[in-house]
Amino acid sequence: MRVLQLGPFPPPHGGIQTNLVSIREFLKDQGLPTFVINLTRHRKVEEDGVFYPKSVLGVIWLLCTLPYEIIHLHIGGNIQPRLLGLGLFCCLMPGRKAVLTFHSGGYPSSPEGQTASPRTVRGFVFRRFDRIIAVNQAIADMFLRFGVKSERLRVIVPHSAITPSEGELPPTLRSFYAEHAPVLLTVGLLEPEYDLALQMDVLESIRQKFPKAGLVIIGSGSLEYQLREQRDAKPYAEHILLAGDVPHQATLLAINECDVFLRTTLYDGDSVSVREALQFGTPVIATDNGMRPPGVTLFGVSDIAGLERGIEQRLVEGRRNSRSAESVATDENIRAVFDLYGELRK
């Protein structure tokens, strides 16, 4: 079995990257050839079967020349025309089986997701795939509305079976953690849908009851300059650290060592970082999107009072170093993907 995956390859790290890398490592452990075509602007040296084409033509060339039996496309966010075109091209490759994993858990409830119908270009393309993996039932139901046959659908939750590495935090984070208690942490893209200004705003009231509280925001994105301006305008600016991109293992250490992990969103799916925090026994407070795993304290979209109550409640309770059975991931989901590949070879 030879598998080619297309999608974002780290760095930076995120939910899709974690899933893609976990599948790749599982296949390698089985002694199977595996390839990856990175679809982001981030570039590294091409080695160990990971390729970084610089153009659409480069992607097409690799699709036509690499030796693989199964092609697995990973996409998230909105369904852009170029991704639909890529998906259709993958499905038309002769002698190959095509798999799609759609990672955007919030898409079914979005205006675009609500228009799901067999009589759309999206529906036409999705029905060409031999198998589609949905990360939750809402996504699976949406694909049914697109006209995808149920026997071609599988619900497989994202993979997040990780452990924090040994060692220390990077100097900037280590210093900030040493000077603040409690430390609130969020990890994600600096984009509008993550409602990060809400976290900076709530810190003011949190510091009234916990004077040494600080907020760390790990990640990069289009709002970086705007968020820095908003941060710098606050009288407590020194207690908000915009850390930028941080290596994945250091990010896991930061999640493990913080007091509360925050996930504020206007639009979100099944966040891998939430599951990572739960695995470490870190208290998690997140916007209620209808699909959070057990153990998360929920609040309404942009509800600053609800966020404040949730933070205060979890800080008063203290950190719980236990993990619920539901929050501890195993490799069962990756094995389910592997079994799906096996189905396509029969």
C-alpha positions in Angstrom: 0.0 0.0 0.0 1.3 3.4 -1.0 -0.5 6.5 0.3 0.0 10.1 -0.9 -1.5 12.8 1.4 -2.1 16.4 0.4 -2.6 19.1 2.9 -0.7 21.4 5.3 2.5 20.0 6.7 4.1 21.5 9.8 5.3 23.9 10.7 3.2 25.7 11.8 1.2 23.1 13.7 -2.6 22.9 13.8 -5.3 20.3 13.9 -5.1 19.3 10.3 -1.3 19.0 10.4 -1.5 16.9 13.6 -3.9 14.4 11.9 -1.8 14.3 8.6 1.5 13.7 10.5 -0.1 11.1 12.7 -1.3 9.1 9.7 2.1 9.4 8.1 3.9 8.2 11.2 1.5 5.3 11.5 2.1 4.2 8.0 5.8 4.5 8.4 5.6 2.3 11.5 3.9 -0.3 9.4 6.8 -0.2 7.0 4.7 1.3 4.2 5.8 3.9 1.7 4.1 7.3 2.2 4.3 10.7 0.6 3.1 14.2 1.4 2.5 17.2 -0.8 2.4 20.3 1.2 -0.3 22.8 0.1 0.7 25.8 2.1 3.1 28.7 1.5 5.5 27.4 4.1 8.6 25.8 2.6 11.2 23.4 3.9 13.8 21.2 2.4 12.2 18.3 0.5 13.2 15.1 2.2 11.7 11.8 3.5 8.9 11.8 1.0 7.6 15.3 1.8 7.3 17.7 -1.2 6.9 21.5 -1.3 5.7 22.4 -4.9 5.8 26.1 -5.7 2.9 26.2 -8.1 -0.3 24.4 -9.2 1.7 22.9 -12.0 4.2 21.5 -9.5 1.3 19.8 -7.6 -0.1 18.3 -10.8 3.4 17.0 -11.8 3.8 15.2 -8.5 0.3 13.8 -8.7 1.1 12.4 -12.1 4.6 11.0 -11.3 4.7 9.8 -7.7 4.1 6.0 -7.1 0.9 5.7 -5.0 -2.3 3.8 -4.9 -4.4 6.0 -2.5 -4.5 9.8 -2.5 -5.8 11.4 0.7 -6.7 15.1 0.6 -7.1 17.1 3.8 -9.0 20.4 3.7 -10.5 22.8 6.3 -12.0 26.2 6.5 -14.2 27.3 3.6 -14.4 25.2 0.5 -12.5 27.3 -2.0 -12.9 26.8 -5.8 -9.2 25.9 -6.2 -9.6 23.2 -3.6 -12.6 21.8 -5.4 -10.6 21.8 -8.6 -7.8 20.0 -6.9 -10.2 17.5 -5.4 -11.8 16.8 -8.8 -8.3 16.3 -10.3 -7.4 13.8 -7.6 -10.6 11.8 -8.2 -9.9 11.6 -11.9 -6.4 10.1 -11.5 -6.6 6.7 -13.3 -6.0 3.6 -11.2 -6.0 5.5 -7.9 -8.5 5.7 -5.0 -9.3 9.2 -3.6 -10.1 10.0 0.0 -11.2 13.3 1.5 -11.0 14.4 5.1 -13.0 17.5 5.8 -11.8 19.1 9.1 -13.9 22.2 9.3 -16.4 21.3 12.1 -18.2 24.6 12.0 -18.8 24.6 8.2 -22.2 22.7 8.2 -23.8 25.6 10.3 -22.3 28.3 8.1 -24.3 30.1 5.4 -22.3 28.1 2.8 -22.9 24.8 4.6 -26.6 25.5 4.8 -26.8 25.5 1.0 -25.6 21.9 0.7 -27.4 20.2 -2.2 -26.7 17.5 -4.8 -27.3 20.2 -7.4 -24.2 22.2 -6.6 -20.6 22.0 -8.0 -19.5 21.0 -4.5 -21.9 18.1 -4.4 -20.8 17.0 -7.9 -17.1 16.9 -6.8 -17.7 15.3 -3.4 -19.6 12.4 -5.0 -16.5 11.6 -7.0 -14.5 10.6 -3.9 -14.2 6.9 -3.1 -14.4 7.7 0.6 -15.0 10.8 2.7 -14.0 11.2 6.4 -16.0 13.6 8.5 -14.6 14.7 11.9 -18.1 14.8 13.4 -21.6 13.8 12.7 -22.7 17.2 11.6 -20.2 17.1 8.8 -21.3 13.7 7.8 -25.0 14.8 7.7 -23.9 17.7 5.4 -22.2 15.4 3.0 -25.4 13.3 2.8 -27.2 16.5 1.8 -24.6 16.9 -0.9 -25.8 13.6 -2.2 -22.8 11.5 -1.0 -23.8 7.9 -0.4 -23.7 6.8 3.2 -21.6 3.8 2.5 -18.8 6.1 1.3 -18.9 8.2 4.6 -17.0 7.6 7.8 -17.0 9.7 11.0 -13.5 9.6 12.5 -12.6 12.2 15.2 -9.3 14.1 15.0 -6.2 12.5 16.4 -4.5 14.1 19.4 -2.7 11.4 21.2 0.3 13.3 22.5 2.5 13.8 25.5 4.4 17.0 26.5 8.1 16.8 25.8 10.8 17.1 28.5 12.7 20.3 28.8 11.9 23.9 29.4 9.7 26.5 27.8 11.4 29.0 25.4 13.0 31.9 27.4 10.2 34.5 26.6 7.4 32.1 27.7 9.4 30.8 30.7 9.9 34.3 31.9 6.2 35.2 31.4 5.1 32.1 33.2 7.4 32.8 36.1 6.1 36.3 36.6 2.4 35.5 36.3 0.0 33.3 38.2 -2.5 32.2 37.0 -1.5 32.0 33.3 -4.3 31.9 30.8 -3.3 30.4 27.4 -4.8 30.2 23.9 -3.3 28.5 20.8 -4.6 29.2 17.3 -4.5 31.5 14.3 -4.7 35.2 14.8 -7.9 35.5 12.6 -11.3 37.1 13.1 -13.1 33.8 13.8 -11.1 33.3 17.1 -12.5 36.3 18.9 -9.1 37.0 20.5 -10.0 40.6 21.5 -12.5 39.1 23.9 -9.8 37.3 25.8 -7.7 40.5 26.1 -10.8 42.4 27.3 -11.7 39.8 30.0 -8.2 39.9 31.5 -9.0 43.3 33.0 -11.7 41.9 35.3 -9.8 38.7 36.0 -6.8 40.7 37.2 -9.1 42.5 39.7 -9.5 39.2 41.5 -6.2 37.6 40.5 -3.7 40.5 40.4 -0.9 38.5 38.9 -2.9 36.9 36.1 -1.5 37.0 32.6 -2.6 35.9 29.1 -0.5 34.2 26.5 -1.6 34.0 22.9 0.4 31.5 20.7 -0.1 31.7 16.9 0.2 34.0 13.9 -2.2 35.4 11.4 -3.7 38.3 9.5 -4.7 40.2 12.7 -1.3 40.2 14.4 -0.7 44.0 13.9 -4.2 44.9 14.9 -4.1 42.7 18.0 -0.7 44.2 19.0 -2.3 47.7 18.7 -5.3 46.7 20.8 -3.0 45.1 23.4 -0.6 48.1 23.6 -3.6 50.4 24.2 -4.5 48.6 27.4 -3.1 49.7 30.8 -2.3 46.1 31.5 -0.6 45.5 28.2 2.6 44.0 29.8 0.5 41.1 31.1 -0.6 40.0 27.6 2.1 38.1 25.6 1.6 37.7 21.9 4.1 34.9 21.5 3.8 34.3 17.7 4.4 30.8 16.3 6.0 28.5 18.8 7.5 25.0 18.1 4.9 22.3 18.6 6.6 20.5 21.5 7.1 23.9 23.3 3.4 24.6 22.7 2.5 21.3 24.3 4.6 22.3 27.3 2.9 25.6 27.5 -0.5 23.9 27.4 0.6 21.5 30.1 1.9 24.2 32.4 -0.8 26.9 32.1 -3.6 27.2 34.6 -6.5 27.6 32.2 -6.7 27.0 28.4 -9.1 29.2 26.4 -10.8 28.6 23.1 -12.9 31.5 22.1 -14.5 31.3 18.6 -17.2 32.8 16.5 -16.9 29.8 14.1 -15.2 26.5 15.1 -15.1 22.8 14.8 -13.6 20.0 16.9 -10.5 21.7 18.1 -7.4 19.5 18.5 -5.8 22.0 20.9 -8.8 21.6 23.2 -8.4 17.8 23.2 -4.6 18.2 23.8 -5.3 20.4 26.9 -7.9 17.9 28.2 -5.3 15.1 27.8 -3.0 17.0 30.1 -5.7 17.6 32.7 -5.6 21.3 32.0 -8.9 23.2 32.6 -10.5 24.2 29.4 -13.0 27.0 28.8 -14.4 27.3 25.3 -17.2 28.8 23.3 -20.1 26.4 23.0 -20.2 25.2 19.4 -22.3 22.1 20.1 -19.4 19.6 19.7 -17.0 20.2 22.5 -15.8 17.0 24.3 -16.7 16.2 27.9 -14.8 18.2 30.5 -15.0 21.6 28.8 -16.5 24.6 30.6 -18.8 26.3 28.0 -20.0 29.8 27.4 -21.9 31.6 24.7 -20.4 33.3 21.6 -18.8 36.6 22.5 -20.3 36.4 26.1 -17.6 38.2 28.1 -19.6 37.7 31.3 -19.9 34.0 30.7 -16.2 33.8 29.9 -15.3 35.7 33.1 -17.5 33.4 35.2 -16.0 30.3 33.6 -12.4 31.4 34.2 -13.1 32.4 37.8 -14.9 29.1 38.5 -12.0 27.0 37.2 -9.4 29.1 39.0 -11.2 28.7 42.3 -11.6 25.0 41.8 -7.9 24.7 41.0 -6.2 22.5 38.3 -7.5 19.0 38.0 -4.7 16.7 37.0 -7.0 13.9 36.1 -8.1 13.0 32.6 -11.5 11.7 31.7 -11.7 8.5 29.5 -13.4 10.5 26.8 -10.6 13.1 26.6 -7.7 10.7 26.3 -7.1 9.9 22.7 -5.5 6.6 21.4 -4.5 5.6 18.0 -7.9 4.0 17.3 -8.9 6.9 15.0 -5.7 6.5 13.0 -6.3 2.8 12.8 -9.8 3.5 11.5 -8.2 5.6 8.7 -5.8 2.7 8.0 -8.7 0.2 7.8 -10.5 2.6 5.4 -7.4 2.4 3.1 -7.7 -1.4 3.3 -11.3 -1.3 2.2 -10.3 0.6 -1.0 -7.7 -2.1 -1.9 -10.2 -5.0 -1.9 
